[in-house]
Amino acid sequence: MEDTTVTSQKEVALTYEKLYELLRREKNREELQALDVQFYTQLVVYLGEKDRTYSDTGTKNDLFSISERDRLHSELQNIRRLVKDLYERREKKVLDMALNRSRTNANIVDTTNLLPAERALFDQLVSTLDLFRHGIYGNVIALREPQLSPGFTSASSFTPAPSHPAPSVPGSLESSPAKSHRTLRFLQQVPQVVDAHLEPYGPFAINDTALIPSEIADIWIEQGAAVEVLP
């Protein structure tokens, strides 16, 4: 019996006061704060317990139960507001981290406090930002029109690429038509990304080789994550 009580206490590790303190800390500090790796699991258990308690009061019609039900309803609303605020503040920090990673193209962003779900969000954001940076900025400085697939944007959002080839300019990033795909050998682990047509590529481990669309391959090569394998 004692073991069951201990297990239950471990599972329901959150309280309203604890959530409030986590939110206060996230508000007052610029960097992403550390949370238990099982935070979202604990949160689901906690919300489930509160919701069940609230539902149980609905089966009783005495004055005390009605008053308790009103109190629990208000408490649940406050808890959901706390959770939403906490999530959105962390979401904003993850967005800023991904933007910094994409802009600096270096592993100087501290990702230690990312929860597993947040790490997946971070990796996907970085991949998407990198893909757009290459499609817009990379093409512009190479004297080409931005070229993005309709899979990512409406046709009216960007000027179509000219039908004639761009002029060859000394010092430009590329003076000949790009290959559509490149064979890469990976020098480090990389997460899964999707191309402009929403086709997934990866994840890849060290020394894996794969045929990758050029717009993604160029990003990984520039980041030092892979090298091109020539025929």
DRENVOMI-385618 format. One line per field, with one value per residue: residue number from 1; x, y, z of N, C-alpha, C in turn. Coordinates in nm, 3 decimals. Layout:
// residues N
num c(NUM:...)
n.px c(X:...)
n.py c(Y:...)
n.pz c(Z:...)
ca.px c(X:...)
ca.py c(Y:...)
ca.pz c(Z:...)
c.px c(X:...)
c.py c(Y:...)
c.pz c(Z:...)
// end
This chain:
// residues 231
num c(1:2:3:4:5:6:7:8:9:10:11:12:13:14:15:16:17:18:19:20:21:22:23:24:25:26:27:28:29:30:31:32:33:34:35:36:37:38:39:40:41:42:43:44:45:46:47:48:49:50:51:52:53:54:55:56:57:58:59:60:61:62:63:64:65:66:67:68:69:70:71:72:73:74:75:76:77:78:79:80:81:82:83:84:85:86:87:88:89:90:91:92:93:94:95:96:97:98:99:100:101:102:103:104:105:106:107:108:109:110:111:112:113:114:115:116:117:118:119:120:121:122:123:124:125:126:127:128:129:130:131:132:133:134:135:136:137:138:139:140:141:142:143:144:145:146:147:148:149:150:151:152:153:154:155:156:157:158:159:160:161:162:163:164:165:166:167:168:169:170:171:172:173:174:175:176:177:178:179:180:181:182:183:184:185:186:187:188:189:190:191:192:193:194:195:196:197:198:199:200:201:202:203:204:205:206:207:208:209:210:211:212:213:214:215:216:217:218:219:220:221:222:223:224:225:226:227:228:229:230:231)
n.px c(0.083:0.197:0.390:0.234:0.129:0.359:0.435:0.214:0.247:0.484:0.404:0.207:0.345:0.316:0.181:-0.056:0.077:0.342:0.339:0.284:0.518:0.707:0.625:0.663:0.942:1.018:0.924:1.082:1.345:1.584:1.697:1.608:1.444:1.531:1.345:1.185:1.247:1.027:0.819:0.586:0.447:0.394:0.232:0.007:-0.093:-0.151:-0.344:-0.538:-0.616:-0.725:-0.937:-1.092:-1.168:-1.323:-1.530:-1.643:-1.770:-1.992:-2.185:-2.316:-2.561:-2.575:-2.532:-2.268:-2.118:-2.186:-2.075:-1.807:-1.767:-1.786:-1.561:-1.355:-1.391:-1.314:-1.050:-0.945:-0.964:-0.779:-0.545:-0.517:-0.473:-0.224:-0.067:-0.087:0.035:0.291:0.376:0.374:0.563:0.796:0.791:0.838:1.102:1.227:1.185:1.343:1.594:1.624:1.630:1.866:2.050:2.024:2.100:2.365:2.490:2.634:2.723:2.655:2.443:2.281:2.129:2.059:1.845:1.619:1.318:1.234:1.021:1.036:1.289:1.256:1.089:1.265:1.473:1.328:1.246:1.496:1.586:1.387:1.416:1.680:1.647:1.479:1.642:1.851:1.706:1.607:1.788:2.036:2.004:1.958:2.202:2.356:2.278:2.031:1.677:1.467:1.385:1.140:0.962:0.620:0.517:0.581:0.505:0.268:0.208:0.196:0.352:0.621:0.847:0.853:1.121:1.354:1.329:1.557:1.908:2.088:2.339:2.690:2.890:3.192:3.301:3.048:2.810:2.745:2.793:2.700:2.436:2.266:2.312:2.047:2.035:2.256:2.512:2.580:2.813:2.789:2.923:2.851:2.582:2.255:1.928:1.598:1.473:1.246:1.190:1.123:0.900:0.782:0.892:1.047:1.382:1.637:1.652:2.019:2.319:2.666:2.891:2.696:2.563:2.383:2.147:2.065:1.842:1.961:1.916:1.891:2.119:2.325:2.301:2.368:2.630:2.748:2.722:2.905:2.826:2.825:2.985:3.026:3.003:3.181:3.135)
n.py c(-0.120:0.120:0.156:0.210:0.461:0.618:0.597:0.724:0.985:1.054:1.053:1.256:1.519:1.787:2.103:2.372:2.591:2.522:2.529:2.799:2.911:2.810:2.943:3.212:3.213:3.160:3.391:3.592:3.547:3.552:3.338:3.003:2.805:2.528:2.228:1.940:1.640:1.485:1.662:1.731:1.492:1.470:1.692:1.623:1.414:1.558:1.750:1.570:1.450:1.672:1.731:1.500:1.511:1.741:1.655:1.456:1.599:1.685:1.493:1.519:1.698:1.852:2.147:2.196:2.047:2.177:2.430:2.353:2.255:2.488:2.620:2.446:2.464:2.728:2.705:2.522:2.672:2.874:2.722:2.625:2.865:2.934:2.722:2.767:3.021:2.962:2.774:2.933:3.130:2.979:2.875:3.108:3.158:2.932:2.978:3.211:3.102:2.918:3.095:3.237:3.026:2.959:3.200:3.244:3.013:2.834:2.622:2.762:2.811:2.747:2.454:2.301:2.302:2.235:2.058:1.721:1.735:2.004:2.018:1.881:2.065:2.285:2.182:2.142:2.402:2.530:2.392:2.467:2.749:2.765:2.656:2.843:3.069:3.003:2.976:3.235:3.458:3.338:3.299:3.563:3.705:3.573:3.681:3.595:3.546:3.505:3.172:2.965:2.675:2.608:2.448:2.567:2.834:3.073:3.117:3.383:3.520:3.554:3.672:3.504:3.289:3.399:3.309:3.300:3.223:3.332:3.591:3.514:3.591:3.706:3.582:3.530:3.314:3.098:3.013:2.853:2.633:2.481:2.154:1.917:1.729:1.610:1.386:1.306:1.264:1.215:1.402:1.442:1.379:1.445:1.594:1.488:1.648:1.834:1.872:2.123:2.014:1.881:1.634:1.395:1.385:1.207:1.111:1.133:0.951:0.966:0.919:0.810:0.790:0.965:1.059:1.383:1.663:1.959:2.212:2.155:2.003:2.190:2.353:2.179:2.121:2.376:2.414:2.239:1.987:1.782:1.637:1.662:1.378:1.300:1.171)
n.pz c(0.000:0.078:-0.120:-0.344:-0.279:-0.278:-0.548:-0.667:-0.570:-0.697:-0.962:-0.973:-0.959:-0.981:-0.874:-0.832:-0.726:-0.787:-1.068:-1.104:-1.001:-1.185:-1.416:-1.335:-1.310:-1.574:-1.695:-1.581:-1.650:-1.907:-2.054:-2.162:-1.927:-1.711:-1.707:-1.562:-1.739:-1.778:-1.771:-1.931:-1.926:-1.653:-1.633:-1.784:-1.625:-1.390:-1.480:-1.563:-1.320:-1.187:-1.359:-1.340:-1.072:-1.077:-1.247:-1.089:-0.887:-1.016:-1.000:-0.766:-0.576:-0.349:-0.144:-0.064:-0.254:-0.492:-0.448:-0.426:-0.681:-0.836:-0.740:-0.825:-1.099:-1.152:-1.069:-1.253:-1.490:-1.432:-1.411:-1.672:-1.804:-1.695:-1.795:-2.071:-2.094:-1.997:-2.190:-2.425:-2.370:-2.352:-2.610:-2.760:-2.686:-2.790:-3.063:-3.095:-3.037:-3.248:-3.463:-3.409:-3.432:-3.705:-3.827:-3.738:-3.810:-3.655:-3.380:-3.131:-2.978:-2.680:-2.614:-2.403:-2.216:-2.355:-2.382:-2.492:-2.691:-2.751:-2.855:-3.095:-3.224:-3.237:-3.406:-3.644:-3.701:-3.742:-3.970:-4.157:-4.160:-4.254:-4.508:-4.635:-4.611:-4.780:-5.020:-5.063:-4.970:-5.043:-5.320:-5.408:-5.353:-5.531:-5.760:-5.856:-5.893:-5.604:-5.531:-5.449:-5.361:-5.460:-5.264:-5.027:-5.039:-5.173:-5.525:-5.597:-5.418:-5.470:-5.720:-6.030:-6.136:-6.386:-6.734:-6.884:-6.840:-6.546:-6.549:-6.567:-6.300:-6.173:-5.863:-5.771:-5.603:-5.755:-6.087:-6.280:-6.393:-6.119:-5.980:-5.958:-5.757:-5.500:-5.397:-5.071:-4.802:-4.461:-4.194:-3.939:-3.707:-3.825:-3.806:-3.922:-4.213:-4.425:-4.775:-5.030:-5.143:-4.944:-4.896:-4.690:-4.556:-4.406:-4.053:-4.046:-3.981:-3.872:-4.140:-4.304:-4.637:-4.890:-5.145:-5.201:-5.235:-5.398:-5.275:-5.006:-4.961:-5.006:-4.780:-4.568:-4.640:-4.622:-4.349:-4.257:-4.195:-4.374:-4.666:-5.020:-5.227:-5.495:-5.828)
ca.px c(0.000:0.288:0.455:0.137:0.120:0.482:0.426:0.117:0.306:0.582:0.336:0.142:0.450:0.286:0.073:-0.082:0.186:0.462:0.321:0.297:0.660:0.774:0.591:0.731:1.084:1.032:0.899:1.184:1.480:1.591:1.727:1.512:1.467:1.531:1.227:1.198:1.228:0.891:0.726:0.457:0.380:0.342:0.126:-0.112:-0.145:-0.205:-0.467:-0.635:-0.667:-0.811:-1.057:-1.174:-1.226:-1.428:-1.641:-1.707:-1.859:-2.114:-2.284:-2.378:-2.638:-2.581:-2.478:-2.121:-2.064:-2.203:-1.973:-1.678:-1.759:-1.755:-1.420:-1.271:-1.403:-1.229:-0.911:-0.907:-0.943:-0.652:-0.435:-0.502:-0.409:-0.083:-0.002:-0.079:0.136:0.423:0.412:0.399:0.689:0.903:0.785:0.906:1.245:1.273:1.190:1.462:1.713:1.634:1.670:2.008:2.128:2.021:2.174:2.508:2.542:2.733:2.662:2.681:2.316:2.270:2.003:2.056:1.719:1.507:1.252:1.237:0.927:1.088:1.407:1.204:1.045:1.386:1.540:1.246:1.254:1.627:1.588:1.301:1.482:1.796:1.600:1.433:1.757:1.922:1.620:1.589:1.914:2.141:1.982:1.971:2.343:2.412:2.213:1.916:1.552:1.432:1.315:1.082:0.861:0.482:0.487:0.604:0.447:0.179:0.280:0.197:0.433:0.755:0.861:0.904:1.259:1.358:1.346:1.695:2.002:2.149:2.473:2.801:2.956:3.304:3.279:2.914:2.810:2.732:2.784:2.647:2.314:2.290:2.265:1.921:2.065:2.398:2.538:2.652:2.857:2.766:3.032:2.789:2.440:2.164:1.788:1.518:1.417:1.161:1.227:1.018:0.782:0.742:0.950:1.141:1.518:1.701:1.781:2.139:2.427:2.802:2.935:2.587:2.562:2.247:2.123:1.988:1.817:2.070:1.891:1.919:2.260:2.410:2.294:2.447:2.771:2.791:2.729:3.010:2.767:2.841:3.066:2.973:3.076:3.185:3.139)
ca.py c(0.000:0.234:0.174:0.273:0.602:0.682:0.606:0.827:1.115:1.081:1.081:1.387:1.600:1.928:2.170:2.506:2.678:2.486:2.582:2.945:2.941:2.784:3.053:3.333:3.202:3.172:3.531:3.682:3.513:3.558:3.208:2.896:2.745:2.382:2.159:1.794:1.584:1.429:1.769:1.724:1.373:1.509:1.790:1.548:1.346:1.660:1.801:1.461:1.436:1.787:1.719:1.392:1.562:1.835:1.576:1.383:1.689:1.707:1.388:1.549:1.822:1.924:2.282:2.192:1.997:2.282:2.530:2.295:2.246:2.623:2.648:2.366:2.519:2.846:2.660:2.463:2.781:2.939:2.630:2.624:2.992:2.921:2.629:2.835:3.127:2.898:2.717:3.037:3.196:2.888:2.870:3.228:3.140:2.832:3.049:3.297:3.015:2.865:3.206:3.261:2.914:2.970:3.319:3.234:2.892:2.778:2.558:2.843:2.825:2.648:2.381:2.207:2.299:2.199:1.930:1.644:1.789:2.135:1.993:1.850:2.193:2.362:2.125:2.166:2.546:2.560:2.338:2.551:2.880:2.747:2.632:2.971:3.160:2.966:3.003:3.379:3.531:3.273:3.326:3.706:3.747:3.511:3.752:3.520:3.572:3.404:3.056:2.881:2.586:2.634:2.373:2.652:2.968:3.091:3.157:3.529:3.581:3.582:3.686:3.381:3.292:3.431:3.193:3.300:3.200:3.450:3.612:3.465:3.705:3.663:3.594:3.491:3.183:2.991:3.072:2.753:2.575:2.392:2.016:1.902:1.649:1.584:1.274:1.355:1.178:1.297:1.411:1.448:1.343:1.554:1.554:1.480:1.772:1.813:1.962:2.215:1.936:1.812:1.501:1.390:1.336:1.187:1.159:1.065:0.933:0.988:0.830:0.776:0.859:0.976:1.154:1.490:1.780:2.056:2.323:2.106:1.961:2.310:2.399:2.089:2.138:2.503:2.399:2.144:1.862:1.680:1.673:1.601:1.264:1.316:1.045)
ca.pz c(0.000:0.088:-0.250:-0.434:-0.243:-0.324:-0.694:-0.701:-0.542:-0.801:-1.088:-0.962:-0.899:-1.001:-0.802:-0.887:-0.680:-0.862:-1.203:-1.096:-0.983:-1.313:-1.507:-1.286:-1.343:-1.719:-1.728:-1.528:-1.696:-2.053:-2.112:-2.141:-1.796:-1.704:-1.655:-1.558:-1.873:-1.781:-1.735:-2.000:-1.874:-1.522:-1.655:-1.829:-1.506:-1.300:-1.538:-1.562:-1.183:-1.160:-1.442:-1.283:-0.948:-1.117:-1.301:-0.979:-0.812:-1.094:-0.971:-0.637:-0.585:-0.223:-0.150:-0.056:-0.381:-0.593:-0.420:-0.459:-0.827:-0.884:-0.706:-0.913:-1.234:-1.156:-1.057:-1.381:-1.585:-1.397:-1.444:-1.818:-1.842:-1.658:-1.889:-2.201:-2.082:-1.986:-2.321:-2.525:-2.337:-2.392:-2.755:-2.811:-2.664:-2.888:-3.191:-3.095:-3.043:-3.384:-3.550:-3.384:-3.489:-3.850:-3.868:-3.709:-3.873:-3.563:-3.264:-3.013:-2.907:-2.573:-2.625:-2.291:-2.143:-2.441:-2.362:-2.619:-2.790:-2.791:-2.940:-3.229:-3.279:-3.266:-3.524:-3.762:-3.729:-3.800:-4.107:-4.241:-4.174:-4.342:-4.644:-4.688:-4.622:-4.903:-5.135:-5.084:-4.958:-5.122:-5.462:-5.436:-5.359:-5.649:-5.871:-5.907:-5.824:-5.502:-5.587:-5.346:-5.416:-5.419:-5.143:-4.911:-5.049:-5.287:-5.645:-5.608:-5.315:-5.517:-5.864:-6.090:-6.185:-6.529:-6.820:-6.934:-6.731:-6.485:-6.600:-6.487:-6.238:-6.090:-5.721:-5.731:-5.540:-5.854:-6.219:-6.372:-6.338:-6.006:-5.990:-5.887:-5.638:-5.472:-5.307:-4.955:-4.691:-4.343:-4.098:-3.807:-3.709:-3.860:-3.790:-4.044:-4.267:-4.542:-4.883:-5.073:-5.182:-4.821:-4.891:-4.577:-4.574:-4.278:-4.002:-4.092:-3.883:-3.925:-4.249:-4.395:-4.766:-4.943:-5.254:-5.136:-5.321:-5.387:-5.184:-4.871:-4.958:-4.992:-4.641:-4.484:-4.676:-4.565:-4.204:-4.221:-4.151:-4.478:-4.783:-5.142:-5.281:-5.640:-5.901)
c.px c(0.087:0.355:0.363:0.126:0.240:0.478:0.332:0.173:0.409:0.516:0.272:0.239:0.419:0.174:0.052:0.032:0.314:0.455:0.340:0.444:0.740:0.749:0.662:0.879:1.108:1.012:1.020:1.325:1.480:1.612:1.618:1.545:1.457:1.400:1.258:1.168:1.089:0.784:0.590:0.378:0.317:0.224:-0.004:-0.176:-0.215:-0.339:-0.577:-0.698:-0.764:-0.943:-1.150:-1.242:-1.342:-1.552:-1.717:-1.803:-1.991:-2.220:-2.358:-2.445:-2.648:-2.505:-2.326:-2.060:-2.075:-2.098:-1.833:-1.659:-1.725:-1.609:-1.325:-1.274:-1.312:-1.081:-0.861:-0.880:-0.809:-0.533:-0.411:-0.439:-0.260:-0.007:0.016:0.031:0.276:0.468:0.452:0.529:0.808:0.908:0.859:1.057:1.303:1.283:1.314:1.590:1.734:1.680:1.818:2.095:2.136:2.106:2.324:2.573:2.651:2.661:2.694:2.555:2.305:2.132:1.981:1.918:1.597:1.449:1.250:1.144:0.976:1.212:1.363:1.157:1.164:1.453:1.462:1.249:1.385:1.634:1.506:1.363:1.601:1.754:1.553:1.548:1.835:1.839:1.603:1.724:2.024:2.127:2.004:2.117:2.417:2.349:2.106:1.792:1.532:1.350:1.271:0.972:0.721:0.440:0.504:0.534:0.356:0.258:0.292:0.292:0.572:0.755:0.914:1.047:1.259:1.384:1.488:1.791:2.057:2.290:2.580:2.879:3.071:3.273:3.139:2.916:2.808:2.714:2.736:2.524:2.343:2.243:2.135:1.939:2.215:2.408:2.626:2.699:2.854:2.881:2.981:2.644:2.356:2.020:1.717:1.470:1.325:1.201:1.107:0.890:0.731:0.786:1.053:1.278:1.583:1.606:1.898:2.243:2.561:2.837:2.820:2.606:2.419:2.243:2.023:1.962:1.920:2.043:1.914:2.066:2.353:2.415:2.381:2.596:2.825:2.806:2.841:2.957:2.788:2.935:3.007:3.064:3.068:3.192:3.284)
c.py c(0.125:0.263:0.244:0.422:0.678:0.701:0.717:0.966:1.153:1.122:1.221:1.481:1.748:1.976:2.305:2.599:2.650:2.541:2.733:2.986:2.917:2.896:3.181:3.330:3.218:3.317:3.618:3.654:3.500:3.421:3.106:2.823:2.592:2.331:2.010:1.737:1.523:1.534:1.754:1.600:1.403:1.605:1.722:1.476:1.445:1.715:1.695:1.442:1.550:1.775:1.610:1.438:1.657:1.759:1.504:1.471:1.713:1.604:1.414:1.686:1.897:2.057:2.283:2.149:2.102:2.391:2.480:2.286:2.383:2.658:2.573:2.417:2.640:2.806:2.601:2.570:2.851:2.851:2.629:2.753:2.990:2.836:2.696:2.942:3.068:2.843:2.826:3.113:3.107:2.877:2.988:3.214:3.038:2.895:3.137:3.215:2.961:2.973:3.237:3.152:2.928:3.088:3.304:3.113:2.828:2.723:2.634:2.865:2.712:2.582:2.285:2.191:2.271:2.064:1.854:1.699:1.925:2.120:1.959:1.976:2.277:2.313:2.154:2.313:2.583:2.513:2.425:2.688:2.871:2.732:2.762:3.069:3.131:3.003:3.151:3.450:3.471:3.300:3.473:3.748:3.678:3.568:3.669:3.562:3.468:3.293:2.966:2.798:2.630:2.554:2.456:2.787:2.976:3.144:3.309:3.596:3.621:3.592:3.556:3.398:3.320:3.307:3.185:3.282:3.331:3.466:3.557:3.585:3.654:3.685:3.558:3.350:3.070:3.053:2.974:2.692:2.475:2.250:2.005:1.824:1.633:1.464:1.324:1.240:1.264:1.286:1.419:1.407:1.466:1.504:1.544:1.620:1.736:1.913:2.048:2.144:1.851:1.667:1.496:1.334:1.325:1.121:1.075:1.059:0.958:0.877:0.774:0.850:0.858:1.077:1.258:1.602:1.890:2.164:2.284:2.068:2.079:2.359:2.311:2.100:2.266:2.495:2.306:2.011:1.748:1.730:1.601:1.487:1.274:1.181:1.002)
c.pz c(0.000:-0.045:-0.348:-0.407:-0.293:-0.474:-0.736:-0.679:-0.647:-0.931:-1.085:-0.890:-0.907:-0.909:-0.869:-0.851:-0.758:-1.005:-1.205:-1.082:-1.112:-1.412:-1.465:-1.324:-1.493:-1.764:-1.695:-1.577:-1.848:-2.115:-2.080:-2.011:-1.801:-1.645:-1.648:-1.696:-1.889:-1.752:-1.801:-1.957:-1.739:-1.536:-1.697:-1.710:-1.413:-1.352:-1.538:-1.425:-1.150:-1.236:-1.387:-1.153:-0.978:-1.168:-1.190:-0.900:-0.886:-1.067:-0.840:-0.644:-0.452:-0.235:-0.148:-0.189:-0.492:-0.575:-0.457:-0.611:-0.887:-0.857:-0.800:-1.056:-1.251:-1.151:-1.189:-1.487:-1.560:-1.433:-1.594:-1.868:-1.810:-1.759:-2.025:-2.199:-2.075:-2.120:-2.419:-2.497:-2.375:-2.545:-2.817:-2.796:-2.762:-3.027:-3.201:-3.106:-3.184:-3.481:-3.532:-3.445:-3.641:-3.898:-3.849:-3.775:-3.787:-3.441:-3.136:-2.932:-2.805:-2.578:-2.509:-2.230:-2.231:-2.398:-2.495:-2.727:-2.840:-2.879:-3.083:-3.299:-3.322:-3.394:-3.651:-3.801:-3.795:-3.944:-4.202:-4.265:-4.268:-4.488:-4.709:-4.704:-4.750:-5.025:-5.166:-5.087:-5.046:-5.270:-5.496:-5.447:-5.472:-5.776:-5.939:-5.830:-5.713:-5.565:-5.474:-5.407:-5.375:-5.297:-5.017:-4.920:-5.171:-5.405:-5.656:-5.511:-5.364:-5.669:-5.923:-6.138:-6.334:-6.612:-6.876:-6.817:-6.677:-6.538:-6.507:-6.434:-6.154:-5.944:-5.677:-5.678:-5.643:-5.991:-6.323:-6.310:-6.228:-6.038:-5.912:-5.758:-5.622:-5.379:-5.194:-4.866:-4.565:-4.244:-3.955:-3.820:-3.743:-3.844:-3.924:-4.084:-4.383:-4.649:-4.922:-5.114:-5.067:-4.818:-4.778:-4.619:-4.437:-4.180:-4.053:-3.981:-3.951:-4.025:-4.333:-4.527:-4.820:-5.055:-5.204:-5.236:-5.293:-5.285:-5.038:-4.858:-4.937:-4.848:-4.553:-4.513:-4.613:-4.414:-4.160:-4.174:-4.250:-4.587:-4.905:-5.187:-5.432:-5.709:-5.928)
// end
